[in-house]
Amino acid sequence: MLSVTILGNNSAVPAFDRHPTSQVVTLDGNNYLVDCGEGTQIQMIKYKIRRGKISHIFISHLHGDHYFGLVGLINSFGLLSHQQDLHVFGPSPLQEIVELQLRVAKTVLPFNLYFHTINKEGILYEDSKIEVRCFPTNHRIECYGFSFREKKLPRKIDVDKVKAAEIPASFYKKLEEGMDYTTKNDVLIKNETVTIEAPKGRSYVFCADTKYDESLLPHLYDADMIYHETTYLDNLKEKAIERFHSTSSHAAMIAKKGRVKKLLIGHFSSKYAELDEFEKEARVVFENTEIALEGVAYAV
Amino acid sequence: MLSVTILGNNSAVPAFDRHPTSQVVTLDGNNYLVDCGEGTQIQMIKYKIRRGKISHIFISHLHGDHYFGLVGLINSFGLLSHQQDLHVFGPSPLQEIVELQLRVAKTVLPFNLYFHTINKEGILYEDSKIEVRCFPTNHRIECYGFSFREKKLPRKIDVDKVKAAEIPASFYKKLEEGMDYTTKNDVLIKNETVTIEAPKGRSYVFCADTKYDESLLPHLYDADMIYHETTYLDNLKEKAIERFHSTSSHAAMIAKKGRVKKLLIGHFSSKYAELDEFEKEARVVFENTEIALEGVAYAV
């Protein structure tokens, strides 16, 4: 199952017990970390995130509230004797910043740390279960969103039909891959008559920091869930535009035009003590909107 | 009044709701920050530290648990529109590390940020009320302790005696400075017969990370309060020595030999859930020992 757990839903300065951006995307027990604001490792302890299950970290951009917790997390992984490789994806010069600090402290990590510099749209990671892509957003500095797409599962054998057609078990794997079967008597049994199509893989798109920009739509179109920032309420639309941020109805408009199923909103300005109004404003445009609450795991 | 508020009393990895090193030394409403581990700004909010009263930050060394929160704090000072100059003292290349991260984010601070590189023992800061000095400790990397000494106040006029001796009010300031008075009739009135000595200024010494080292003694001798690390209990003495850290009785021995009045202990390893044993072990050697508890302000 694909899910996302919110570790921080605030922008810039911590306030009202809200923390800077960080999320954990989980698929089948693997955790993918998205952004890592200051204090992320402490939030992970609080919300019992299995740190040992993190081997890929994706950093959207180099504003501090999205990555100042990264070097501390890597350092702690070292002190906690993590063994598995760690891959960090982010814009330049993230590698230089982290490596300088590790070098100064004479840190020797007990695992391999690999940096992957992001500088354009594309696939960052894939395995048999998931594909992670990045795409540029429209922010003050170079910034990327990330899409997580569960791979479509193989077709499922329809046991009764396969048995009725007397297809040998040794051919089942090929059936799952979509191949047709030809009997000894040269009768063609079309794949779709003896297998069931797997449900479409789920998808989650993290839109990072961005102003309202419809060029994001192709990257999130038809997604099961997206996270879009709503730094300000609508009455501060001018300020949002000026600061390359979005308002609640900006986010909702993107969700609506992208025909996504669900919208999570976050990255709230520290000026707001209460958040209800964000949800209210967004729902006028896009009903299935939820405030991204820290510590909550949202099923995609 | 001189006091110190503990914001973090743990070493390295955060654990058991204990945080990495940071302390606020307060004298007459001014706050001096000592070390700034990850999450220090969040601890400041929690414990209602007046961030606007901080204009001097002292970083002991460049292990992450002592400074990973610095860049975030400086960044937040900017976002919170602080105006006053900020002075940061620490070993090289602290300036490079912080400035690189501010530059990458295109951060424009609304105040002047001055870095002062520490590379030897000496006075870091003084004004009419306080003197802050640094001294090297014995750790794996370059590391400094800090002493905070309240300046001795001027001598106080003994009103009755001054009047009896018919010393004019215009001379009072000179009396406070310690000068003798000579009457018109050439009678010498010795200063100490008409003034009262002010009490000695209070002193607090932060001994940073260090192994047991008696060369620290001259820097803390006779202090009212010192903070000495106790990363491990005594049964891990070998490990402490190997890691350039101290045990509870190491700290107590330094306090005893330094004839200080009070010892605060902290920088506990994350392996310890309970801390009582630290105090117990230290008190065998030096009775007036206390565990440095987060959020508590200790009067010096």
Interface residues (C-beta under 8 A of the other chain):
Chain A: A12 V13 P14 A15 H19 E38 G39 Q41 I42 I45 L62 H63 G64 F68 G69 V71 G72 N75 S76 L79 L80 P93 E96 I97 L100 Q101 V104 A105 K106 R140 I141 S270
Chain B: A12 V13 P14 A15 H19 E38 G39 Q41 I42 I45 L62 H63 G64 F68 G69 V71 G72 N75 S76 L79 L80 P93 E96 I97 L100 Q101 V104 A105 K106 R140 I141 S270
